[in-house]
Every structure is written in structure tokens, then in C-alpha cells.
Amino acid sequence: MEELHSITVSNEQLEDCRDVIEPDLQDLIRTTIASGFSAEEVLIAISELVAEDFAAVVKVPSVH
């Protein structure tokens, strides 16, 4: 198994990226809750999807 030792990203670049993503993420959360899902279900689903994408990017196994 490949072990991830570290990932280096610019703190400033990360903050800028978060600023761009946050409004769309909040809209997604609100829309999904309005569709009948609980906040917990929405956040867990988003977390799982992000974990899968993250694992693919860093080429490590993911847990499903």
C-alpha cells in the first residue's frame, strides 16, 4: 500500500480556492436539504464524495 507522507499547498492559494468554492457549496447544501435530505446526510455524502476524489488525486486506496 502506498503511504501518503505529505501534501504541500500554498496557504494563500488554498484560502482563495475556499473563497471561490464556498458559495457554491452552501447553495448545494441548501438545495439538497430542500430536496428532503437532512443536513447530516448531505454533509456525509459530500464528505464521502470528496474523500473518493481526494484518494484518486493522491493515488491511495479509498474506503467505500
Secondary structure, DSSP 8 states (H G I E B T S, - for coil): ----------HHHHHHHHHHHHHHHHHHHHHHHHTT--HHHHHHHHHHHHHHHHHHHHT-----
